[in-house]
Amino acid sequence: MAIVTLPLPYVLANGSTADATQVMADLNTIAANVNSNAAPIASPSFTGQSTFAGSAFTSKVAVTYAATTTINCQLSNSFRVVLTGNVTFVFSNPQDGQSINVRIIQDATGSRIVTWPASFRWQGGSVPVLSTAANAADFLAAEYDATDATWVASLLKGVQ
């Protein structure tokens, strides 16, 4: 918390004056309004370290299956897609350092396969294969590095 020293009497914008008691009362009113349940800013931007009390999350976005399925990273950090056929994933609009999570679910038929982007880097260089059982679910976690336009990715298989 910064300490503010005000010349007394303090001259307000409207030309009137206030003493320290009035200024503190006004500051307390402002603080109460800031901490109220006012509508949040739609797209706040933070620079430096930010601390949040309580939870912070992004809403999960349901992605519609297509033979080439594009996941728009501007929409969220959390996605869910049900495969009804083989798929090639494309990840658009990533930001440097962005982490994403994708729950990938086989339909009732199962045995769907995925073609991953060439920009994905996997542990040990080995590209994983999805779980193939009907209704099987796998969990992709990936982080984007704009320096070399690559994703460091990991696939957790068989989560239900």
C-alpha positions in Angstrom: 0.0 0.0 0.0 1.4 3.4 -1.0 1.4 6.2 1.5 0.0 9.4 0.1 0.9 12.8 1.7 -1.7 15.4 1.0 -1.2 19.2 1.6 -3.8 20.5 4.0 -6.3 21.8 3.3 -6.5 19.5 0.2 -8.0 21.3 -2.8 -10.5 19.2 -4.7 -11.1 19.3 -8.5 -14.1 21.5 -8.0 -12.1 24.1 -6.2 -13.5 23.4 -2.7 -11.2 22.2 0.1 -11.2 19.2 2.4 -9.3 18.2 5.5 -7.6 14.9 6.0 -10.7 13.3 7.6 -12.8 14.1 4.6 -10.2 12.9 2.2 -9.9 9.6 4.1 -13.7 9.2 4.1 -13.8 9.7 0.4 -10.9 7.2 -0.2 -12.7 4.6 2.0 -15.9 5.2 -0.1 -13.9 4.6 -3.3 -12.3 1.5 -1.8 -15.7 0.1 -0.8 -17.0 0.7 -4.4 -14.0 -1.0 -5.9 -14.5 -4.0 -3.6 -18.3 -4.2 -4.4 -20.0 -6.6 -6.7 -19.8 -4.2 -9.6 -19.7 -5.7 -13.1 -16.2 -6.8 -14.0 -14.2 -5.3 -16.8 -14.8 -7.4 -19.9 -11.2 -7.8 -20.9 -8.9 -6.5 -18.1 -5.1 -6.4 -18.8 -2.5 -6.9 -16.1 1.2 -6.0 -16.1 3.5 -7.5 -13.5 2.4 -9.8 -10.7 -1.3 -10.2 -10.0 -2.8 -11.9 -7.0 -6.4 -13.2 -6.9 -8.4 -14.2 -3.8 -10.7 -17.1 -4.4 -10.7 -19.0 -7.7 -9.7 -18.0 -11.1 -10.8 -20.0 -14.1 -11.7 -19.9 -17.8 -14.9 -21.4 -19.0 -14.6 -24.6 -20.9 -15.4 -24.2 -24.6 -17.1 -27.1 -26.4 -15.4 -27.5 -29.8 -17.5 -29.0 -32.7 -15.9 -32.0 -34.3 -14.8 -31.7 -38.0 -12.2 -33.7 -39.9 -10.0 -30.7 -39.4 -10.9 -29.3 -36.0 -9.6 -25.8 -35.2 -9.3 -24.8 -31.6 -9.2 -21.1 -31.2 -7.0 -20.3 -28.3 -8.4 -16.8 -28.0 -11.7 -18.3 -26.7 -10.4 -20.0 -23.6 -7.7 -22.1 -22.1 -10.0 -25.1 -21.6 -11.7 -27.1 -24.4 -13.7 -30.3 -24.9 -14.2 -32.2 -28.1 -16.1 -35.4 -28.8 -14.6 -37.3 -31.8 -17.0 -38.8 -34.3 -14.3 -39.5 -36.8 -10.6 -39.2 -37.3 -9.3 -35.7 -36.7 -6.5 -33.3 -37.6 -6.2 -30.6 -34.9 -5.2 -27.0 -35.7 -4.6 -24.5 -32.9 -5.2 -20.9 -33.9 -4.4 -17.6 -32.1 -2.1 -18.8 -29.3 -0.3 -16.3 -27.1 3.3 -16.7 -26.0 3.3 -18.7 -22.7 -0.4 -19.7 -23.0 -1.4 -23.0 -21.5 -4.3 -25.0 -22.8 -6.2 -28.1 -21.8 -8.3 -30.2 -24.1 -10.5 -33.1 -23.0 -10.7 -35.4 -26.1 -13.5 -38.0 -25.9 -14.1 -40.9 -28.3 -17.7 -41.4 -29.3 -19.6 -44.6 -28.8 -17.8 -46.2 -31.7 -14.2 -45.3 -30.5 -11.0 -46.1 -32.4 -10.8 -42.5 -33.7 -7.2 -41.3 -34.4 -5.7 -37.8 -34.3 -3.1 -36.1 -36.4 -1.2 -33.6 -34.2 0.3 -30.3 -35.5 4.0 -30.6 -36.5 4.6 -27.8 -34.0 3.8 -30.1 -31.0 6.8 -31.4 -29.0 6.3 -34.5 -27.0 8.2 -36.0 -24.1 11.0 -38.1 -25.5 10.0 -37.1 -29.0 7.4 -39.9 -29.1 4.0 -38.9 -30.5 1.3 -40.4 -28.3 -1.8 -42.3 -29.6 -5.2 -41.6 -28.2 -7.1 -44.2 -26.1 -9.3 -46.0 -28.6 -12.1 -47.6 -26.4 -15.7 -46.4 -27.0 -16.3 -43.2 -24.9 -12.6 -43.2 -23.7 -11.4 -39.8 -22.7 -7.8 -38.4 -22.9 -6.5 -35.1 -21.6 -4.1 -32.9 -23.6 -2.1 -30.2 -21.8 0.1 -27.9 -23.9 2.0 -24.7 -23.5 2.9 -22.4 -26.5 6.3 -20.8 -27.0 6.2 -18.0 -29.6 10.0 -17.9 -29.8 10.0 -21.0 -32.0 6.3 -21.3 -32.6 6.1 -24.7 -30.8 3.9 -26.3 -28.2 5.3 -28.5 -25.4 2.5 -31.1 -25.1 1.5 -34.0 -22.8 -1.3 -36.5 -23.2 -2.9 -38.1 -20.1 -4.6 -41.2 -21.4 -7.7 -43.0 -20.2 -9.2 -40.4 -17.9 -12.9 -41.0 -17.1 
